[in-house]
Each structure stands twice: as structure tokens, then as C-alpha cells.
Amino acid sequence: MTAIIKAVIYKGYKKQNSYLYVEQEDDFSRVPEILMTSLGKLEFVMELDLNPEKKLAQADIKQVISALEYDGFYLQLPNDSDRLLLAGMKPVSNPIPKL
């Protein structure tokens, strides 16, 4: 039988498209203070039961479960294009071919 792990997900206001997963609602005791500061105010998004046989839209469920078990939290970051924009850089695109 596969173990099911509870996750509570929060959205950070300072970092768009970044989500913090913790094991219990409003328990950020295992999250580093610098991470909490960089995310800013957190807004509750949802609570999920994680099962390694299911899939998440934007994260590898096995990595999420492992991080929750060992670190007490998991940080889901935006895709590479969003990360570059957050860093003030433009994503690299393919040049338009000359005809």
C-alpha cells in the first residue's frame, strides 16, 4: 500500500508563480527565514493528499513528497522563462531565419 502524505500549499506575493508546500496548515517552523522573507505574505491556496502514483501539474510528486519528509517544505518555482523575468532578464528566443 502506498503512503499518502498531506500537503498544504501557499502562494507567495513577492515571487509570482512560486508556491510553498508544507505538511501542516500555518506551520512554517521548518522553512528557512530567508525563504519566508523572499516569498513575502503567503496566501493559502489549497490542501492536497499526495500519492506517489498521481501527478501534479507543475512539479514531480515524488520530489515534493521527499522534500516534505526530509526538509519539511517544498518550494515550487516558476518555469525558466518566468525565472528569467523575475531576475530582470529576457528569455532567449530563436532568431528569425532569413529568407
C-alpha positions as CSV (number, residue, x, y, z in Angstrom):
1,M,0.0,0.0,0.0
2,T,1.3,3.5,-0.9
3,A,1.6,6.1,1.8
4,I,-0.5,9.3,1.3
5,I,1.1,12.5,2.6
6,K,-0.8,15.7,3.3
7,A,0.4,19.0,1.8
8,V,-0.8,22.5,2.4
9,I,0.0,24.9,-0.4
10,Y,0.6,28.7,-0.2
11,K,1.3,31.3,-2.8
12,G,3.9,34.0,-2.1
13,Y,3.2,37.6,-3.1
14,K,6.7,38.8,-3.7
15,K,7.6,35.9,-6.1
16,Q,4.9,35.4,-8.7
17,N,4.1,31.8,-9.6
18,S,6.0,30.4,-6.6
19,Y,4.3,28.0,-4.3
20,L,5.3,26.8,-0.9
21,Y,4.2,23.3,0.2
22,V,4.2,22.4,3.9
23,E,2.9,19.5,5.9
24,Q,0.5,21.3,8.2
25,E,-1.5,24.5,7.8
26,D,0.3,27.6,9.1
27,D,3.3,25.6,10.3
28,F,6.4,27.2,8.8
29,S,8.7,26.2,11.6
30,R,11.0,24.2,9.2
31,V,11.1,26.8,6.4
32,P,14.2,28.9,6.4
33,E,13.6,32.5,7.5
34,I,15.3,33.9,4.4
35,L,12.9,32.0,2.2
36,M,9.9,33.2,4.1
37,T,11.2,36.8,3.7
38,S,11.7,36.4,0.0
39,L,8.2,35.0,-0.6
40,G,6.5,37.8,1.4
41,K,3.0,37.5,2.6
42,L,1.6,34.0,2.0
43,E,-1.9,33.2,0.8
44,F,-3.5,29.8,1.4
45,V,-4.2,28.1,-1.9
46,M,-5.3,24.5,-1.1
47,E,-4.7,21.3,0.8
48,L,-3.8,18.1,-1.1
49,D,-3.3,14.4,-0.3
50,L,-0.2,13.4,-2.2
51,N,0.1,9.9,-3.5
52,P,3.3,8.9,-5.5
53,E,1.1,7.3,-8.1
54,K,-0.6,10.5,-9.0
55,K,0.7,13.5,-10.9
56,L,1.0,17.2,-10.2
57,A,0.7,19.8,-13.0
58,Q,3.9,21.7,-12.3
59,A,6.0,19.5,-10.0
60,D,7.3,16.0,-9.7
61,I,5.2,14.5,-7.0
62,K,8.0,12.2,-5.8
63,Q,10.3,15.2,-5.3
64,V,7.6,17.0,-3.4
65,I,6.9,14.1,-1.1
66,S,10.6,13.6,-0.5
67,A,11.2,17.3,0.3
68,L,8.2,17.3,2.7
69,E,9.5,14.2,4.5
70,Y,13.1,15.4,4.8
71,D,13.0,19.2,4.8
72,G,9.5,19.9,6.0
73,F,8.7,22.0,2.9
74,Y,8.9,22.1,-0.9
75,L,9.3,25.3,-3.0
76,Q,7.7,25.2,-6.5
77,L,9.3,27.8,-8.7
78,P,8.1,29.2,-12.0
79,N,9.2,27.8,-15.3
80,D,12.6,29.0,-16.8
81,S,11.0,31.9,-18.7
82,D,9.3,33.2,-15.6
83,R,12.5,32.8,-13.6
84,L,14.4,34.9,-16.1
85,L,11.7,37.6,-16.0
86,L,11.9,37.6,-12.2
87,A,15.6,38.2,-12.4
88,G,15.1,41.1,-14.8
89,M,16.3,39.2,-17.9
90,K,14.6,38.3,-21.1
91,P,14.2,34.7,-22.3
92,V,16.3,33.8,-25.2
93,S,14.3,33.1,-28.4
94,N,15.3,31.5,-31.6
95,P,16.3,34.1,-34.2
96,I,14.0,34.6,-37.2
97,P,15.6,32.9,-40.2
98,K,16.5,35.0,-43.2
99,L,14.7,34.2,-46.4
